[in-house]
Every structure is written in structure tokens, then in C-alpha cells.
Amino acid sequence: MRLYSTKNKENKVDLSKAVLKGLPEDNGLYMPDDIPTLPQEFIQNIKEYSFQDIALKVCSTLLKDSIPQNDLKDIVYGAIDFPAPLIQMDAQKYILELFHGPSLAFKDFGARFMARLMSYFNRGNNRELVILVATSGDTGGAVAAGFYKTPGIKVVILYPSGKVSHLQEKQLTTLGHNITALEVDGTFDDCQALVKKAFLDNELTNKIRLTSANSINIARLIPQTFYYFEAYKQLENPSDVVFCVPSGNFGNLTAGLLASKMGLPVHKFIAATNSNNVVPAYLGSGTYSPRPSVRTISNAMDVGNPSNFARMEDLYGFTWNNMKQEIEGYSYTDKETEEGMKEVKAKYDYTIDPHGAVGYMALKEYQKDNPNTQGIILETAHPSKFLPDVERILGYTPNIPARLAELRDRKKEAIWTKNNYEDFKKWLLGSY
């Protein structure tokens, strides 16, 4: 497998370099040089495969001969050891629950796969690998859990002070060992900018082996394609399938686009956002205008300049008309999100988290004009991760899984820092 930079298709590397480096020198993003199509027989007979078998088939097809099959099987089967059940709401609506992993968020798929892949490629290297990751909520917890105590790897998680939920914060600030949390006085976009600037700083990268665990790293996107196939498999009679994806940095939706390019039959993708609606606005106008993010109750989607938009443009040849034919964009305010949560509970007796509620509202609106489609909402996190808002909006306390409840009394350990790159760089050089 070869990969190129979205800013220069002549800048090609192998999978190992793309994964361990994370970001090309030109500040583009790595993309597969070739997106192979899966055999039609595989799609037709997909119900015969287990989730792990599907993941291995998709992964080995995309990665080609980058990793021996037996090693790849160990990586995939070790990472994807929890389910992604499809829950039917009514004849046209389904929910794909992606929160059954260790950190109760969809990002467990990417983080666990990436941890194993990085560890595989890092074998025999005596220099410590330092992972920098910015989080708007769920990424930090998933990466912390995925890389915890991984030999030869240290993790630095940057998160915006006061802008993640209490339990999300506890997930990334209470593990210790090889996990360090930096509480940044700023927004997620500020955290992401600090990380990106560090990767492009030659003085820094000459002294410290840096890589990323954000969705800017291709190793995060590859495993996120798996559950699109798994969702399709669980439909009894799939027809005109629509995936509605609550979106922040747009890695999840980009993974769906890759699955579609590989042959998964998808009628339409829906990009559902909160008030940070840069991509829906682009789909409506053709003008991309990133701006500072605003805070919402669906905090993991509070992104004003989504990194993976560059990959989306690349997949569609940087042509607005091509993209808008396959992706519909919708956005909702906090008030509308709350109404969505109440409606799902009242109508379906299902507790949906604020991010999933944004997806529900978008699918509901889309299906007014497209009633014969089968819509799948990606429910990206367990509602108990947003306990105060869920209790306030729905008037009751949802079940809190034990692995999350036990974090409440753990002591937070985080290093507070200004939103200043030179301070961040100085800390890195003094710490690693």
C-alpha cells in the first residue's frame, strides 16, 4: 500500500511511514494511492461473515501486502473484540451503537487498531515514540485507553479547558503511566493547531519522534470503515441505505466515504452537525469558510475547521458538485438537539446522546423528502458520558456502565497550559 499527500500526489510513502509520521511535511493528509473495490460476492454474502471477518477482509483488501496476513489478523482481531449492534427504531430508521468499547465511544475502534498497528511498526526501534492528540471529548479517552501501557510509546492529550464533560475529562486525566493530559486555555481548534504546528517544527521533530492519534492519522480512518459494512450486514433487506453521521472533525464520515469507494452500496451520506456548521454551509453554497468553534452540548463536534475536509475534497476531485451529489448537510442548535433527545425517548423509548440526537434530527428531516430510504444513525457515544445534560433534558439518570462510574472518584491529573505554541514546545523539549 502506498499513500500520497493531499497537497502533493507525488509525495508518496508506505503505510509504516504514514502511520508513524502521521502528517506529511507539506501539512497535507495521507490518502491511499489506490482504493481497491471489494469482490461483489463478498457484499452479496456479507451476512455469512462475523464482524471480525468483515474487518479483516476490508483491511487486507485496502492494505494489500503491507502486513503479512497472520500479523494483520492478530491486529484486527485484537482490536475489534466488541460489537456494533444495529437497533431498529421503525421501518425507516435504525441506530448503530458504536459505544460498546472500553471508553464507550466510536473512537475505540480507531484507537485500539492504531495502538496495535503502531506497536507493530515500532518494533525494534529504541527511540521512544511520542503521540500528540487533540480532543474535543471522546478521542482523548479512546486514545488513552487504547495506548495505555503500550511499550515504547508515550501519549500527550491536549484538551480544551472547561469544554469537555466531567466524565470525558476523567477518562483522559486519571490513567497516568504513559498518558499525560494537557488542559489548554482555549478551544479544540486551538489544541489541534498546536499539534499540527508541532509536527511541522523541524527543530522539534529532529529531537523527538512525534506522531498523531487524531483522525489526521490514516490509521484512525481505516478501522472506522469496518462498522459501515457491519451495519449494512445487519439490515434484513438493504435498499437505498443512508448513513447519517454526527460530525465534528469529519473522520467518521470520511471513513464511510472510503467504505463506499470500496464497494459498499450507499445511497447517500448525511453530514449532521451542531451550530459548528462549516461543512453543511459548504455543501449548500460551494464556499468553505472555517471559523472559530462555538461551544454546544454536543461538545465532541465543536470543530470550526475540520481537518478531514481536505480528504473529502480529495475524494471528490476538489469539485463541489461531485461532493454535494453524495452528501447532504444539516445542522441544529442546542435547543433543537434537546427536542430531538426528548422525541427519541418519547417515541422510541430510547436514550440517545446529544450527538446522536443531532443525527436523528438530520435523518428525520432528510426522510421527509426521501421516505423510502433506510436510514442508519451512527450513535457515537454512550449517553451517560454526558450525564448532567441528559439528566436535565430527559429528567432521569441513565444507566452508567461500571467502567465509567468508577472514574468519578478518581483524582484528575492534568497540566494546565496557555494557548501558546512556544510554551507547548518548551514543555515537550523538557519532557521527552
Secondary structure, DSSP 8 states (H G I E B T S, - for coil): -EEEETTEEEEEEEHHHHHHH-S-TTS--EEES------HHHHHTGGGS-HHHHHHHHHHHHHTTSS-HHHHHHHHHHH--S---EEE-SSSEEEEE---STTSBTHHHHHHHHHHHHHHHTTT--S-EEEEEE-SSHHHHHHHHHHTT-TTEEEEEEEETT-S-HHHHHHHHS--TTEEEEEEES-HHHHHHHHHHHHT-HHHHHHSEEEE-STTSHHHHHHHTHHHHHHHHH-SS--SEEEEEE-SSSHHHHHHHHHHHTT---SEEEEEESS--HHHHHHHHS----------SSGGG--SS-TTHHHHHHHTTT-HHHHHHHEEEEE--HHHHHHHHHHHHHHH-----HHHHHHHHHHHHHHHH-TTSEEEEEE-B-GGGGHHHHHHHHSS-----HHHHTTTTS----EEEES-HHHHHHHHHHH-
